[in-house]
Amino acid sequence: MTALTDAARRTIAEHETLALSGRDRVVFFDALVNLPASSERLQRAFAEHNRRVVP
């Protein structure tokens, strides 16, 4: 049972971990720091969401 539990934990950890290359890491963090302007379509989607969802 212990071996199965350990194997399950390793499998879950492998699927929860995201490994990025150096280039991917730079692009990812650049996108976080320098957010692109939201498009008209995205703005409409947020407006529709706010209309439908009660806070």
N, C-alpha and C positions, 0 to 999 in steps of 0.2 A: 504494500500500500504506500509506503514511504517513497519508493521509486516512482510510482505513478504520480504521486503528488508533486515530487520534484520535477518530473518531466512536464507536467501540466503547467507548473509555475514558470519554467524556462520557456515553454511555448508561448504563454501569455506575454511574458516580458519581451520576447522577440517581436511580437506583433504590436506591442505598445511603443517600441523604440523606433525613432526615425533617424536614420543615419544619412547625413548629407555630405556631399563632397565639399571641398573648400569653395568652389565656384557657386554651388547651390546655396551654401550658407551665406555668402556675400549677397546674392540676389534676394534671398529670403529676408534678411535683415534690412536690406535697402528698401524693400517693399514695405516693411513695417515702419521704418523711420520716415520715408518719403511717400506717404499715401497718395495714390493717384486721385485726381478729381473724380467725383462720382458722376456717372453719366445721367442723362435725362431719364433713361429707362430705370436705372437704379433709384433715382429720386421718386419716380412714380410708384415703384414697388414699395418703397418705405411709406409713402403717403397712403397707399392702399392698405398696407399692413396696419398703420395707425388708425385708419378708419374702421377696420374690421375687429381689431383686438381691443378689448376693454382693459384699461390699465388697472 
